[in-house]
Amino acid sequence: MQFNIITDTASSKVGELASELRNHLKPRIHSKYANVDVTILVGFRCLPESYKRKSFIRYTKKDNCLAIDISVKLEDYIKMHKIEQRYHLGNIFIEYLRKALKERTFEGLDNEEFIDDIIKWGKEIPIKMDCGPIKVENWFRDEIDWSSDLDK
């Protein structure tokens, strides 16, 4: 499997958050799912509402590529702390990944196990807080952890 996360963002912390997620997930996915013949590309876009950019999922059989393009409104995200953006992006990402895999099967890929692995690996991403400790379980939470530094 080839997996990547890209961004197109006018501002906010979406680019940083996408890099954080990509840098942790990509090597794990490539290692565990090396024998699965599919490319999954995820795009996070944080653009002005005036662009009228819509999220979409597209599979191209010719390239065996599943594209998940997630668009969020810049006007909403610039008002949020980084921990809020991480929470919302994480939930939207998992929602769209579930939707994308719901009607598709790829030989050698157990869709639910794949999603569970992404959630597990995302929760392992360490983030150093200003007060010193390193926290995990920052991604894919059921609620925002307001005890975390707001912009870490």
TORRO-545318 format. One line per field, with one value per residue (C-alpha): x, y, z; residue number from 1; residue in one letter; chain. Coordinates in Angstrom, 1 decimal, always signed. Layout:
<zalos>
east c(X;...)
north c(Y;...)
up c(Z;...)
num c(NUM;...)
residuo c(A;...)
cadena c(A;...)
</zalos>
This chain:
<zalos>
east c(+0.0;+1.0;-0.4;+0.1;-1.5;-1.1;-2.4;-3.7;-4.2;-4.4;-3.7;-4.5;-2.6;-4.0;-0.7;+1.2;-1.4;-1.4;+2.4;+2.2;-0.3;+1.5;+4.9;+3.6;+1.2;+2.9;+5.9;+3.6;+1.1;+3.8;+5.3;+2.2;+0.3;+3.1;+1.4;-1.9;-2.1;-3.8;-2.8;-4.7;-4.2;-5.7;-5.9;-6.7;-7.8;-8.4;-9.6;-11.8;-15.5;-15.6;-13.8;-16.8;-14.5;-16.4;-15.0;-15.1;-14.1;-13.0;-11.7;-9.9;-9.8;-7.1;-4.7;-6.1;-6.1;-8.5;-8.5;-10.1;-10.2;-11.4;-12.2;-12.8;-13.6;-10.7;-13.1;-14.0;-10.5;-8.7;-11.0;-9.8;-6.9;-4.6;-6.0;-9.5;-8.3;-6.6;-9.8;-12.0;-9.6;-9.1;-12.9;-13.5;-10.6;-11.9;-15.5;-14.3;-12.0;-14.9;-17.2;-14.5;-13.8;-17.5;-18.2;-14.7;-12.7;-9.0;-7.3;-5.4;-7.0;-9.4;-11.0;-12.0;-8.5;-6.9;-9.1;-8.4;-4.7;-4.8;-6.7;-4.2;-1.2;-2.6;-3.1;+0.6;+1.8;+3.7;+3.3;+5.6;+3.7;+5.0;+5.0;+7.4;+5.6;+5.0;+1.4;-0.1;-3.7;-4.1;-5.6;-8.9;-10.3;-14.0;-13.7;-11.2;-8.7;-8.7;-5.9;-3.5;-1.6;-4.0;-1.6;+0.5)
north c(+0.0;+3.5;+6.1;+9.8;+12.9;+16.2;+19.7;+22.8;+25.4;+29.2;+29.4;+27.8;+24.8;+22.2;+21.9;+21.2;+18.7;+16.9;+16.6;+15.3;+12.6;+11.8;+11.5;+9.0;+7.0;+6.6;+4.4;+2.2;+1.8;+1.1;-1.5;-3.4;-3.1;-3.4;-6.4;-4.6;-3.3;+0.1;+3.7;+5.9;+9.6;+11.9;+15.7;+18.2;+21.5;+24.5;+27.2;+30.3;+29.6;+31.7;+29.0;+26.8;+23.7;+20.5;+17.3;+14.2;+10.6;+9.2;+5.8;+5.4;+1.8;+2.5;+3.7;+1.7;+4.9;+5.9;+9.7;+11.2;+15.0;+16.7;+20.4;+22.5;+26.2;+28.5;+30.9;+28.2;+26.9;+30.2;+30.7;+27.3;+26.4;+23.7;+21.0;+21.8;+21.6;+18.3;+16.9;+18.0;+17.0;+13.6;+12.9;+14.1;+12.0;+8.8;+9.6;+10.0;+7.0;+4.8;+6.1;+5.6;+2.0;+1.1;+0.0;-1.0;-4.1;-4.5;-7.9;-8.4;-5.4;-5.8;-2.4;-2.4;-3.5;-0.8;+1.9;+0.5;+0.6;+4.2;+5.1;+3.2;+4.6;+8.2;+7.9;+7.0;+10.3;+12.1;+15.8;+17.7;+20.1;+23.5;+22.4;+19.6;+16.2;+14.4;+13.5;+10.8;+10.1;+13.5;+12.3;+10.5;+11.4;+11.2;+14.8;+17.6;+17.2;+20.8;+19.9;+19.9;+23.0;+24.7;+25.2;+22.0)
up c(+0.0;-0.7;+1.7;+1.9;+3.4;+1.6;+2.4;+0.8;+3.4;+3.6;+7.3;+10.6;+12.0;+9.5;+7.6;+10.8;+12.0;+8.7;+8.8;+12.4;+11.4;+8.1;+9.7;+12.2;+10.2;+6.8;+7.9;+10.0;+7.2;+4.6;+6.8;+7.9;+4.7;+2.2;+0.4;-0.2;-3.8;-3.4;-3.1;-0.5;-0.8;+1.8;+1.2;+4.0;+2.6;+4.9;+2.5;+2.6;+2.3;-0.8;-2.7;-2.2;-2.1;-1.2;+0.3;-1.9;-2.2;-5.5;-6.6;-9.9;-11.0;-13.6;-11.0;-8.2;-6.2;-3.4;-3.0;+0.1;-0.2;+3.0;+2.9;+6.0;+6.2;+7.1;+8.8;+11.3;+11.9;+12.5;+15.5;+17.0;+19.2;+17.7;+20.1;+18.7;+15.1;+15.8;+17.4;+14.5;+11.8;+13.4;+13.6;+10.0;+8.7;+10.4;+9.2;+5.6;+5.7;+7.0;+4.2;+1.6;+2.6;+3.3;-0.3;-1.4;-0.8;-1.5;-1.5;+1.7;+3.5;+6.4;+6.4;+10.1;+11.2;+9.0;+10.6;+14.1;+13.3;+12.2;+15.4;+17.5;+15.8;+15.9;+19.6;+20.0;+18.6;+21.3;+21.9;+24.2;+26.4;+27.5;+31.1;+30.3;+30.0;+26.8;+26.2;+24.0;+23.0;+21.4;+18.1;+17.6;+21.0;+22.0;+23.3;+23.5;+26.3;+27.7;+30.1;+27.2;+26.1;+23.7;+20.8;+21.0)
num c(1;2;3;4;5;6;7;8;9;10;11;12;13;14;15;16;17;18;19;20;21;22;23;24;25;26;27;28;29;30;31;32;33;34;35;36;37;38;39;40;41;42;43;44;45;46;47;48;49;50;51;52;53;54;55;56;57;58;59;60;61;62;63;64;65;66;67;68;69;70;71;72;73;74;75;76;77;78;79;80;81;82;83;84;85;86;87;88;89;90;91;92;93;94;95;96;97;98;99;100;101;102;103;104;105;106;107;108;109;110;111;112;113;114;115;116;117;118;119;120;121;122;123;124;125;126;127;128;129;130;131;132;133;134;135;136;137;138;139;140;141;142;143;144;145;146;147;148;149;150;151;152)
residuo c(M;Q;F;N;I;I;T;D;T;A;S;S;K;V;G;E;L;A;S;E;L;R;N;H;L;K;P;R;I;H;S;K;Y;A;N;V;D;V;T;I;L;V;G;F;R;C;L;P;E;S;Y;K;R;K;S;F;I;R;Y;T;K;K;D;N;C;L;A;I;D;I;S;V;K;L;E;D;Y;I;K;M;H;K;I;E;Q;R;Y;H;L;G;N;I;F;I;E;Y;L;R;K;A;L;K;E;R;T;F;E;G;L;D;N;E;E;F;I;D;D;I;I;K;W;G;K;E;I;P;I;K;M;D;C;G;P;I;K;V;E;N;W;F;R;D;E;I;D;W;S;S;D;L;D;K)
cadena c(A;A;A;A;A;A;A;A;A;A;A;A;A;A;A;A;A;A;A;A;A;A;A;A;A;A;A;A;A;A;A;A;A;A;A;A;A;A;A;A;A;A;A;A;A;A;A;A;A;A;A;A;A;A;A;A;A;A;A;A;A;A;A;A;A;A;A;A;A;A;A;A;A;A;A;A;A;A;A;A;A;A;A;A;A;A;A;A;A;A;A;A;A;A;A;A;A;A;A;A;A;A;A;A;A;A;A;A;A;A;A;A;A;A;A;A;A;A;A;A;A;A;A;A;A;A;A;A;A;A;A;A;A;A;A;A;A;A;A;A;A;A;A;A;A;A;A;A;A;A;A;A)
</zalos>
